[in-house]
Amino acid sequence: MATKGNPGDNRTRRSFSIFIVVGLCCFFYLLGAWQKSGFGKGDSIAQKVTESADCSVLSNLNVETHHGDEMKKSNNLQAVSKVLKPCEDKYVDYTPCHDQMRAMTFPRDNMNYRERHCPPENEKLHCLIPAPKGYVTPFPWPKSRDFVPFANAPYKSLTVEKAIQNWIQYEGDVFRFPGGGTQFPHGADAYIDQLASVIPIANGMVRTALDTGCGVASWGAYLFKRNVIAMSFAPRDSHEAQVQFALERGVPAIIGVLGTIKLPYPSRSFDMAHCSRCLIPWGGNSGRYMMEVDRVLRPGGYWVLSGPPINWKTNFRSWQRPREELEKEQKNIEDTAKLLCWEKKYEKGETAIWRKRVNKSYCQERKSRVTMCQSTNPDDVWYKEMEECVTDYPETNSADDVSGGELKPFPERLNDVPPRISSGSVPGISVEKFQEDNKLWQKHLNAYKRVNKIIDSGRYRNIMDMNAGLGCFAAAIESPKSWVMNVMPTIAKKDTLGVVFERGLIGIYHDWCEAFSTYPRTYDLIHANGLFSLYKNKCSYEDILLEMDRILRPEGTVIIRDSEKEVLKVKNIVSGMRWNTKMVDHEDGPLVTEKILFAVKQYWVAGENNTTSST
């Protein structure tokens, strides 16, 4: 005999269906308003959905019917939110941990003053960073590689300072990037072709690259079409706005420097490292900077040095430096490379290339000549001082093995089991767990696309995953149209950033109680999975959300996935932040306690008489 259904269950299902329809409708209504002053006039998909949907049902939505008792218990979290005001217009390009005035109070030795120096609690800004007047949505990739709207980074000094080096040109209301550089006057493509005659760039074995002292990151920009992704960095304002230009172009970059602190990457991360006249004193400090490059370079990886002192005999006059000084510098570099067990593969003109040996069996002669690092964890780097020591290779079973494990060419390595997992180097993460997580994030991403149908349209170029885990969100969203900065919180229970790099993705260590090393408005989409549960009782949610707002572009999108309680806390704060939000249930239904908050940052600029609206 059929059992009569529970009327409460029917109401739950009906309310849930209404909730999803309303969520889709109103989210696309927000997306349809995008690019108020940009080069496009909104997304056609969003407009069609908006035209066909009836948002009038919003007022009849009763969320209590499908959240039940837990929602009632959480009502105390929904107090009237604080309205967060705009910051003064002078803060449009504020970089809290790389503030110029604060930097000048620190020692200049070894570039210490150019490193991260974050404000104390009483100096933090508790306001919203405005966009500059006239700010527009960047061009889509690949046009953005070559053109950046002047209004987004209105600084012309580089067009004068680097005029003869083909870095950047000002043309009307845009900057144009011809793809040149100090060391590649014939363009980045020709320069990369030269490197590719020695380095196997074409076959997928070189996937991740590090560009030290990157300038406007043209090298990284032109590597994309070779299926190589470069992590570029340069100090704040050595040349004005260079990292900002890189990110406006849609190229991965952070504000950073080789100074006194270790680079924020795990050991054996990069297939290739590069310096094109980056002004780093490689021959000084007892080889400390080359030793740090060695730490992050995977066995078998390549180091490229282009510019002084290479070919000093020909160029010492044009460089206006003494022969003896340049000769000594190159000798120090060559000697350090031998101690590091790097094999010189090439030198022509002003470019030299070394290759790191694949394991320690090739390095027997260095045992008595170098100091080996004593640390048992070469990935423990956050605010750790750089050492004058050499990071040892992981052990191998034979002289032919690649230390740390051999990687497949990209894109095969993206979903292949990473060596750190297959070897059991990450406690608690088995091969099965890795494969399950991959499938789970494919499912999550498909659910995101049902709400935001333009995720993989090319609309979002610069994407950040604030709590990257195994990199499965980035792997699921992998596309030539976008790239993901996978962030490993320093307080995470498991450090899996090495796994992320072994998959052919890029990432960085960071503590979200501090500001990220980037300019404002540098990410199109920010994803935060379990981040607020992780930072519960660690630091202020408001500070984290203000930092997310700082680095998010106007009309950019945020997706926050967390427990219902934490999502409600977040929603309450952002209702005073000029974000339009929509909270939806887990794709498996309303009884799952995990919820998702979608948000779109409103468009507003400096000097406007805006009021903050609640959602």
Secondary structure, 3 states (H helix, E strand, C coil): CCCCCCHHHHHHHHHHHHHHHHHHHHHHHHHHCCCCCCCCCCCHHHHHHHHHCCHHHHHHCCCHHHHHHHHHHHHHHCCCCCCCCECCHHHCCCCHHHCHHHHCCCCCHHHHHHCCCCCCHHHCCCCECCECCCCCCCCCCCHHHHEEEHHHCCCCHHHHHCHHHCCCEEECCEEECCCCECCECCCHHHHHHHHHCCCCCCCCCCCEEEEECCCCCHHHHHHHHHCCEEEEEECCCCCCCHHHHHHHCCCCEEECCCCCECCCCCCCCEEEEEEECCCCCCCCHHHHHHHHHHHHEEEEEEEEEECCCCCHHHHHHHHCCCHHHHHHHHHHHHHHHHHCCEEEEEEECCEEEEEECCCHHHCHHHCCCCCECCCCCCCCCCCCECCCCECCCCCCCCCCCCCCCCCCCCCHHHHCCCHHHHCCCCCCCCHHHHHHHHHHHHHHHHHHHHHCCCCCCCCCCEEEECCCCCCHHHHHHCCCCCEEEEEEECCCCCCCHHHHHHCCCEEEEECCCCCCCCCCCCEEEEEEECHHHHCCCCCCHHHHHHHHHHHEEEEEEEEEEEEHHHHHHHHHHHCCCCEEEEEEECCCCCCCCEEEEEEEECCCECCCCCCCCCC
